[in-house]
């Protein structure tokens, strides 16, 4: 299985190994990179190389027990995966906490981000009410009370949809997981800071998607994303979906992602065409150096 070292973590990832544009996706809390498997085949058929990454304290990614981390660290993990694969630029996307990570990827390395997909996510910090809920929930989760009531509360809220069979792939893993092992990720979730004021720095094309029944990433939070991102064009709402729209409605989300990758790739090709038609002696300084690097990379 493919792994890459990033800081103190050994990050697990999966690549479709398709010779086309790359789409890196980051999963939500209590899930792992396999949540995007239902879309892998359709994305490959469209010529898109899907790369999925396990976050710290999730899936097969390994990090020191109890070591704290932030979503900036998870952003660096995603960039380390791209480095390992030799991918200079990619469209990146994430669901819920995965969205927190890819927003920070776009802020850390804007030149590497061709497009941004934000699925049932937000850019803000926890509200006082959300923080109080999380503290109580994770105290119970890491305690000794039976998991069944907590799982029954979590599954419809975190995944959504109307078919409980869609929950079982995840609830079975929750029952067998280390109940304390998730706590560094819980602290990361609760301690995150808002990046809403920095969204204007992200100029790549952006897709904002939410489920109509998502009570976590509300319509107001999604609207705030589109208002702050210059490359966003409104919110796409998926009827009947909850917080886990990427898992419960892959047949709807996959075409949206394909269109974003196509638009983002076309945008880069258009920029390179303009660069190729610009006489280099007329372009001075750092701008000229960037244009020359783009032309060399395109040849």
PyMOL commands that set and color helices and strands:
alter all, ss='L'
color gray80, all
select helices_A, chain A and resi 33-45+71-85+97-108+110-112+128-141+148-158+165-176+183-191+196-201+219-228+245-248+250-276+280-282+285-298
alter helices_A, ss='H'
color red, helices_A
select strands_A, chain A and resi 3-6+9-15+22-26+49-53+90-95+113-119+205-211+232-238
alter strands_A, ss='S'
color yellow, strands_A
deselect
rebuild
show_as cartoon
